[in-house]
Amino acid sequence: MATTTQKVQTMSYEEVMEALGITIILPEDNDKTMDAIIGLPEAKKHLSFSLKIVKNPHNPIYQKAKQYKNILFVGDKGSGRSLVSRAFANEAGLPLIEFNCERIVVDKPISLINSFEQILQKHCPAVIHLKEIDRIMKLPPSKYVAIYTKLKDYVNSFSNSFFFASIDIDFKEIPEIILAKDAFNFFIPFEYPDLPQREALFKKYLSRYPHDENLDVNKIAKNTLGMTAGNISVMVSSAYNEALRNGKDFIDFKTLDSVLTNSMYGHKRKVMTEKERRLTAYHEAGHVIAGYYSDPDYKLAKVEIAHRSKSLGFTSSENNEDKLSYTKEDYENFIILSYGGFAAERLIFGTNTSAVSQDLETATILAASMVTCYGMDDELGPIYLGVSCEDEFYSDTLNTEAHLHIQSMLKKLSARTEKIMLTHKDKLIALAEALLEKETLYNEDILKILGTEK
């Protein structure tokens, strides 16, 4: 019976390519360019500089410049690492060799990795992209070190090639072998796109499908903070499929918003009882009232009551991604917003449901951070204790005092929320009843009920 090594030796070039998940894109088949990429300013800046060195080898300006050829791309799936590699290879006039390291995890013998050198010999100089190198770490440590070392040795033997590797874990989790001095010359973070970039991405992907030309892309983009270009591409294609399933032949706002909601909160499940719908309507309306009348900057996006896999309802606001730090007033407004559902249930029904659990958790964590981390409690003063209050330097007295101040802060903010709810009880009832009728309300629907004057 043939051994695993013997089987590998008899594999054809094409079979090895398939087994290792290798894709080769020749320059004549590659039309990607750096200029066409939306966002990713850091990646484009550094790689565009490398391209200038490649294209101007005899220019004295670039002859003394250090050329970084071993580069680690750090970013989530769909962040554009493969796209950037392809654009770089095209503009450098080199073939691109993509090696999917995830294939190695599926019990591939190390002897198969040896075949990678033959592929490099055939196509180098080239741009070599090892994708998802963190997947190798799923293997036993001795095996992944051996595989990674082999791959690096093969790549480094071709000094006239570029070596890119992509990883989608936190820097803190990257093992020392990958962070070693001789492993990579440079690290490039692949950032999440900002609002203008997300708008541009939505327009780019929507242009591939029939869609409502008046679709408010900005409104959708504001609620996709943290999404990658890949996420947005999938979202738009899913919206087109959903439109077809619903008998439409184009994407409109509600279809795109429905796909976004499904991705964030899960798909709709069984129908709630009328009692559950009523409780949920007042709970979510309470969040809206609390946010709207406590925070002058609060911008509601949407409120819904429906049983989804992650909730019975939700209230979403437009993300303020330009804000990098928060004041005491900001945090107090966040806590009041969290208490809105609790206060509304107590005011209307005289009791509260288990739906407030996550809201109370959010409020408590925020208050604990204000008291023990941010120096936002006037009596305890500017002191850092840490949210957990479990570090060795805490005395029992200080620990107890911190908890008392957290409790006092929460009680005061809960009372403020109750006052807001009582003052605007008529608006609370009107909003909840509108939710019971329509199930989903957008910002413009809510403003018609609450008015523009606070």
C-alpha positions as CSV (number, residue, x, y, z in Angstrom):
1,M,0.0,0.0,0.0
2,A,1.4,3.4,-1.0
3,T,2.4,5.8,1.9
4,T,1.1,9.3,2.2
5,T,4.4,10.7,1.0
6,Q,4.4,8.4,-2.1
7,K,0.9,9.5,-2.9
8,V,2.0,13.1,-2.8
9,Q,5.0,12.4,-5.1
10,T,2.7,10.9,-7.7
11,M,0.3,13.9,-7.7
12,S,0.2,16.0,-10.8
13,Y,1.0,19.7,-10.8
14,E,-2.8,20.6,-11.0
15,E,-3.6,18.2,-8.2
16,V,-1.0,19.8,-5.9
17,M,-2.4,23.2,-6.8
18,E,-5.9,22.0,-5.8
19,A,-4.8,20.3,-2.6
20,L,-2.9,23.4,-1.4
21,G,-5.6,25.8,-2.4
22,I,-3.3,27.7,-4.7
23,T,-4.5,30.2,-7.3
24,I,-2.2,31.8,-9.8
25,I,-3.3,35.0,-11.6
26,L,-1.1,36.1,-14.5
27,P,-0.6,39.8,-15.3
28,E,-2.6,39.5,-18.5
29,D,-5.6,38.2,-16.5
30,N,-5.4,40.8,-13.7
31,D,-7.1,44.2,-14.1
32,K,-7.1,45.4,-10.5
33,T,-5.6,48.8,-9.7
34,M,-4.8,50.7,-6.5
35,D,-6.7,53.7,-7.6
36,A,-9.9,51.7,-8.0
37,I,-9.8,50.5,-4.3
38,I,-12.1,52.4,-2.0
39,G,-10.6,53.2,1.4
40,L,-7.6,51.5,2.9
41,P,-5.4,54.6,2.9
42,E,-2.5,53.0,4.9
43,A,-2.2,49.9,2.6
44,K,-2.3,52.0,-0.5
45,K,0.2,54.6,0.8
46,H,2.8,52.0,1.7
47,L,2.3,49.7,-1.3
48,S,2.2,52.6,-3.7
49,F,5.6,53.6,-2.5
50,S,6.9,50.0,-3.0
51,L,5.5,50.2,-6.6
52,K,7.5,53.4,-7.3
53,I,10.7,51.6,-6.3
54,V,9.8,48.6,-8.5
55,K,9.0,50.8,-11.5
56,N,12.0,53.1,-11.1
57,P,15.0,50.9,-10.4
58,H,17.5,53.3,-11.9
59,N,16.0,56.5,-10.4
60,P,18.6,57.8,-7.8
61,I,15.8,59.0,-5.6
62,Y,14.6,55.4,-5.0
63,Q,17.9,53.5,-5.2
64,K,18.7,54.1,-1.6
65,A,15.1,53.6,-0.3
66,K,14.5,50.5,1.7
67,Q,12.2,48.1,-0.1
68,Y,9.9,46.2,2.2
69,K,9.2,42.8,0.6
70,N,7.9,40.8,3.5
71,I,4.7,42.4,4.7
72,L,2.0,41.2,7.1
73,F,-1.6,42.3,6.4
74,V,-3.7,42.5,9.6
75,G,-7.5,42.8,9.1
76,D,-10.8,41.0,9.2
77,K,-12.1,38.8,6.4
78,G,-13.5,40.9,3.6
79,S,-11.3,43.9,4.5
80,G,-9.6,43.9,1.1
81,R,-6.3,42.1,1.6
82,S,-6.7,39.9,-1.5
83,L,-7.9,42.8,-3.6
84,V,-4.8,44.9,-2.6
85,S,-2.5,42.0,-3.4
86,R,-4.0,41.6,-6.8
87,A,-3.8,45.3,-7.5
88,F,-0.1,45.4,-6.4
89,A,0.8,42.3,-8.6
90,N,-0.9,43.9,-11.6
91,E,0.8,47.2,-11.3
92,A,4.2,45.5,-10.6
93,G,3.7,43.4,-13.7
94,L,4.1,40.2,-11.7
95,P,2.1,37.0,-11.4
96,L,0.2,36.6,-8.1
97,I,0.4,33.3,-6.3
98,E,-2.3,32.9,-3.6
99,F,-1.9,30.2,-1.1
100,N,-4.9,29.4,1.1
101,C,-3.4,28.3,4.4
102,E,-6.8,27.1,5.6
103,R,-6.5,24.1,3.3
104,I,-3.4,23.0,5.4
105,V,-5.6,22.6,8.5
106,V,-7.6,19.8,6.9
107,D,-4.9,17.2,7.7
108,K,-2.5,17.9,4.8
109,P,0.9,16.1,5.2
110,I,4.0,18.3,5.5
111,S,5.4,16.4,2.5
112,L,2.7,18.1,0.4
113,I,4.0,21.5,1.5
114,N,7.3,20.6,-0.2
115,S,5.5,20.8,-3.5
116,F,5.0,24.5,-2.9
117,E,8.7,25.1,-3.8
118,Q,8.2,23.7,-7.3
119,I,5.3,26.0,-7.9
120,L,7.4,29.0,-6.8
121,Q,10.3,28.0,-9.1
122,K,7.9,27.9,-12.0
123,H,6.3,31.3,-11.5
124,C,8.8,33.5,-9.6
125,P,9.5,36.4,-9.5
126,A,6.0,36.9,-8.3
127,V,3.8,38.4,-5.6
128,I,3.2,35.5,-3.1
129,H,0.2,35.9,-0.8
130,L,-0.2,33.5,2.1
131,K,-3.9,33.9,3.1
132,E,-5.2,33.3,6.6
133,I,-1.8,32.2,8.1
134,D,-3.5,32.2,11.5
135,R,-5.4,29.1,10.4
136,I,-2.1,27.1,10.6
137,M,-2.2,27.8,14.4
138,K,-5.1,25.4,14.7
139,L,-2.6,22.6,14.3
140,P,-0.5,21.3,17.1
141,P,2.3,23.8,17.9
142,S,5.1,21.6,16.7
143,K,3.4,21.0,13.4
144,Y,2.4,24.6,12.7
145,V,5.9,25.8,13.5
146,A,7.3,23.3,11.1
147,I,4.9,24.2,8.3
148,Y,5.3,28.0,8.8
149,T,9.1,27.7,8.8
150,K,9.0,25.7,5.6
151,L,6.8,28.2,3.9
152,K,9.0,31.1,5.0
153,D,12.2,29.4,3.9
154,Y,10.7,28.7,0.4
155,V,9.5,32.2,0.0
156,N,12.7,33.8,1.2
157,S,14.8,31.8,-1.3
158,F,13.2,34.0,-4.0
159,S,14.7,37.4,-3.2
160,N,13.2,39.0,-6.3
161,S,9.6,38.3,-5.2
162,F,7.2,40.0,-2.7
163,F,5.8,38.1,0.2
164,F,2.5,39.2,1.7
165,A,0.7,37.2,4.4
166,S,-2.7,38.0,5.9
167,I,-4.0,37.4,9.4
168,D,-7.3,38.2,11.0
169,I,-6.5,37.9,14.7
170,D,-5.6,40.5,17.2
171,F,-1.9,41.6,17.4
172,K,-1.7,40.3,20.9
173,E,-2.6,36.8,19.8
174,I,0.0,36.5,17.0
175,P,2.7,33.9,18.0
176,E,6.3,34.9,18.4
177,I,7.4,33.0,15.3
178,I,5.3,35.3,13.1
179,L,6.4,38.4,15.0
180,A,10.1,37.5,14.8
181,K,12.4,40.2,13.5
182,D,13.3,38.3,10.3
183,A,9.7,37.3,9.6
184,F,8.2,40.6,8.3
185,N,9.7,43.9,7.4
186,F,6.4,45.7,7.9
187,F,2.9,45.4,9.3
188,I,-0.1,47.0,7.5
189,P,-3.5,47.4,9.3
190,F,-6.6,47.1,7.1
191,E,-8.9,49.5,8.7
192,Y,-12.7,49.4,8.6
193,P,-14.1,51.9,6.1
194,D,-15.4,55.2,7.4
195,L,-18.8,56.6,6.5
196,P,-17.9,58.2,3.2
197,Q,-16.0,55.1,2.2
198,R,-19.0,52.9,3.1
199,E,-21.3,55.1,1.1
200,A,-18.9,54.7,-1.9
201,L,-18.8,50.9,-1.4
202,F,-22.6,50.7,-1.3
203,K,-22.9,52.8,-4.5
204,K,-20.2,50.6,-6.2
205,Y,-22.0,47.3,-5.4
206,L,-25.5,48.6,-6.0
207,S,-24.4,49.7,-9.5
208,R,-24.1,46.0,-10.3
209,Y,-27.9,45.4,-9.7
210,P,-31.1,47.1,-10.6
211,H,-32.0,49.4,-7.7
212,D,-34.0,52.4,-6.7
213,E,-32.0,55.4,-7.8
214,N,-33.5,57.4,-4.9
215,L,-32.3,54.9,-2.3
216,D,-30.9,56.7,0.7
217,V,-27.4,55.2,0.7
218,N,-26.2,57.5,3.5
219,K,-29.0,56.4,5.8
220,I,-28.0,52.7,5.4
221,A,-24.3,53.4,5.6
222,K,-24.6,55.2,8.9
223,N,-25.8,51.9,10.5
224,T,-23.0,49.7,9.1
225,L,-20.1,50.9,11.3
226,G,-17.6,48.1,11.6
227,M,-18.5,46.4,8.3
228,T,-15.9,45.6,5.8
229,A,-16.1,46.0,2.0
230,G,-16.7,42.2,1.8
231,N,-19.6,42.5,4.3
232,I,-21.2,45.3,2.2
233,S,-20.8,43.3,-1.0
234,V,-22.5,40.3,0.5
235,M,-25.2,42.5,2.0
236,V,-26.1,44.1,-1.4
237,S,-26.1,40.7,-3.3
238,S,-28.4,39.3,-0.5
239,A,-30.7,42.2,-0.8
240,Y,-31.1,41.5,-4.5
241,N,-31.9,37.9,-3.8
242,E,-34.5,38.9,-1.2
243,A,-36.1,41.4,-3.6
244,L,-36.5,38.6,-6.2
245,R,-38.0,36.3,-3.5
246,N,-40.5,39.1,-2.7
247,G,-41.6,39.5,-6.3
248,K,-39.5,42.7,-7.0
249,D,-36.9,43.0,-9.7
250,F,-34.8,45.8,-8.0
251,I,-33.3,46.7,-4.6
252,D,-35.1,49.4,-2.6
253,F,-34.4,50.9,0.8
254,K,-36.6,48.6,2.8
255,T,-35.2,45.5,1.2
256,L,-31.6,46.6,1.9
257,D,-32.5,47.6,5.5
258,S,-34.2,44.3,6.0
259,V,-31.0,42.4,5.1
260,L,-29.0,44.7,7.5
261,T,-31.5,44.1,10.3
262,N,-31.3,40.3,9.8
263,S,-27.5,40.4,10.0
264,M,-27.6,42.4,13.2
265,Y,-30.5,40.9,15.1
266,G,-31.3,37.6,13.4
267,H,-34.2,36.6,11.2
268,K,-37.8,36.9,12.3
269,R,-39.1,33.8,14.2
270,K,-42.4,32.8,15.6
271,V,-45.2,35.4,16.1
272,M,-45.4,36.9,19.6
273,T,-48.6,36.8,21.7
274,E,-50.6,40.0,21.8
275,K,-49.5,40.5,25.5
276,E,-45.8,40.1,24.5
277,R,-46.2,42.5,21.6
278,R,-47.7,45.1,23.9
279,L,-45.0,44.7,26.5
280,T,-42.3,44.9,23.9
281,A,-43.9,47.9,22.2
282,Y,-43.8,50.0,25.4
283,H,-40.3,48.7,26.3
284,E,-38.9,49.9,22.9
285,A,-40.9,53.1,22.9
286,G,-39.4,53.7,26.4
287,H,-35.9,53.6,24.9
288,V,-36.9,56.1,22.2
289,I,-38.4,58.5,24.7
290,A,-35.5,58.3,27.1
291,G,-32.9,58.9,24.4
292,Y,-34.9,61.6,22.6
293,Y,-35.6,63.7,25.6
294,S,-32.3,63.3,27.5
295,D,-29.7,63.7,24.7
296,P,-29.8,66.7,22.3
297,D,-27.6,64.8,19.9
298,Y,-29.6,61.5,19.9
299,K,-30.5,60.5,16.3
300,L,-32.8,57.6,16.1
301,A,-32.6,55.4,13.0
302,K,-35.3,52.7,13.6
303,V,-37.4,50.9,16.2
304,E,-39.0,47.5,15.7
305,I,-41.0,45.0,17.6
306,A,-40.6,41.5,16.2
307,H,-39.4,38.2,17.6
308,R,-35.9,37.6,16.1
309,S,-33.3,35.1,17.1
310,K,-31.5,37.8,19.2
311,S,-34.3,39.9,20.6
312,L,-38.1,40.6,20.8
313,G,-37.5,44.1,19.6
314,F,-34.8,46.7,19.2
315,T,-34.1,50.4,19.0
316,S,-31.2,51.6,16.9
317,S,-29.6,55.0,16.5
318,E,-27.3,56.5,14.0
319,N,-23.6,55.9,14.9
320,N,-21.5,58.9,15.8
321,E,-18.3,57.4,14.5
322,D,-16.4,60.8,14.6
323,K,-16.6,60.8,18.4
324,L,-13.5,59.3,20.0
325,S,-14.0,60.3,23.7
326,Y,-17.0,60.8,25.9
327,T,-17.9,63.1,28.8
328,K,-19.7,62.4,32.0
329,E,-22.9,63.8,30.5
330,D,-22.5,61.4,27.5
331,Y,-22.3,58.4,29.8
332,E,-25.2,59.5,31.9
333,N,-27.3,59.8,28.7
334,F,-26.3,56.3,27.7
335,I,-27.5,55.0,31.0
336,I,-30.8,56.9,30.8
337,L,-31.3,55.4,27.4
338,S,-30.6,51.9,28.8
339,Y,-33.1,52.5,31.6
340,G,-35.8,53.7,29.2
341,G,-37.4,50.2,28.7
342,F,-37.4,49.5,32.4
343,A,-39.0,52.9,33.3
344,A,-41.7,52.5,30.6
345,E,-42.7,49.0,31.8
346,R,-42.9,50.2,35.4
347,L,-44.9,53.3,34.5
348,I,-47.5,51.5,32.2
349,F,-47.7,48.0,33.8
350,G,-46.5,48.6,37.3
351,T,-43.9,45.9,37.0
352,N,-41.1,44.9,34.6
353,T,-40.2,41.9,32.5
354,S,-37.0,39.9,32.0
355,A,-36.4,41.8,28.8
356,V,-34.7,44.5,30.9
357,S,-31.8,42.2,31.9
358,Q,-29.3,43.3,29.2
359,D,-30.3,47.0,29.6
360,L,-29.5,46.8,33.4
361,E,-26.2,45.1,32.6
362,T,-25.2,47.8,30.2
363,A,-26.2,50.6,32.7
364,T,-24.3,48.9,35.5
365,I,-21.1,48.4,33.5
366,L,-21.2,52.0,32.3
367,A,-21.7,53.3,35.9
368,A,-18.9,51.1,37.2
369,S,-16.5,52.4,34.5
370,M,-17.5,56.0,35.4
371,V,-16.8,55.5,39.1
372,T,-13.8,53.2,39.1
373,C,-12.0,54.1,35.8
374,Y,-12.9,57.5,34.5
375,G,-12.9,59.6,37.7
376,M,-16.5,60.7,37.0
377,D,-17.8,60.4,40.6
378,D,-17.4,63.6,42.5
379,E,-17.3,62.1,46.0
380,L,-14.9,59.1,45.3
381,G,-12.8,61.5,43.1
382,P,-10.2,61.0,40.4
383,I,-9.1,57.4,41.1
384,Y,-8.6,54.3,39.0
385,L,-9.8,51.0,40.5
386,G,-10.7,49.0,37.5
387,V,-14.2,47.8,36.7
388,S,-13.8,44.4,38.3
389,C,-12.6,45.8,41.7
390,E,-10.8,42.5,42.2
391,D,-7.1,43.6,42.0
392,E,-4.9,42.9,45.0
393,F,-4.4,46.6,46.0
394,Y,-8.1,47.1,46.8
395,S,-9.0,47.2,50.4
396,D,-12.4,45.8,51.4
397,T,-13.4,49.3,52.5
398,L,-12.6,50.9,49.1
399,N,-14.2,48.0,47.3
400,T,-17.5,48.5,49.3
401,E,-17.4,52.3,48.9
402,A,-17.0,52.0,45.1
403,H,-20.0,49.7,44.9
404,L,-22.1,52.1,47.0
405,H,-21.2,55.0,44.7
406,I,-22.1,52.9,41.6
407,Q,-25.4,52.1,43.2
408,S,-26.1,55.7,44.1
409,M,-25.3,56.9,40.6
410,L,-27.6,54.3,39.1
411,K,-30.5,55.2,41.4
412,K,-30.2,58.9,40.5
413,L,-30.2,58.2,36.8
414,S,-33.0,55.7,37.1
415,A,-35.1,58.4,38.9
416,R,-34.3,60.9,36.1
417,T,-35.4,58.4,33.5
418,E,-38.7,57.8,35.4
419,K,-39.3,61.6,35.5
420,I,-38.7,61.8,31.7
421,M,-41.1,58.9,31.1
422,L,-43.8,60.5,33.3
423,T,-43.4,63.9,31.7
424,H,-43.8,62.5,28.2
425,K,-46.3,59.7,29.0
426,D,-48.6,60.8,26.2
427,K,-45.8,60.6,23.6
428,L,-44.8,57.2,25.1
429,I,-48.3,55.8,24.6
430,A,-48.7,57.3,21.1
431,L,-45.4,55.8,20.0
432,A,-46.1,52.4,21.5
433,E,-49.5,52.3,19.8
434,A,-48.0,53.2,16.5
435,L,-45.5,50.3,16.9
436,L,-48.3,47.9,17.6
437,E,-50.0,49.0,14.4
438,K,-46.9,49.1,12.1
439,E,-44.3,47.0,13.9
440,T,-41.4,49.0,12.4
441,L,-40.9,52.8,12.6
442,Y,-38.2,54.8,11.0
443,N,-36.8,58.2,12.1
444,E,-39.3,60.2,10.0
445,D,-42.2,58.2,11.4
446,I,-41.1,58.8,15.0
447,L,-40.6,62.6,14.5
448,K,-44.1,62.9,13.2
449,I,-45.3,61.5,16.6
450,L,-42.8,63.3,18.9
451,G,-42.4,66.5,17.0
452,T,-39.1,68.3,16.3
453,E,-39.3,70.4,19.5
454,K,-37.9,68.7,22.6
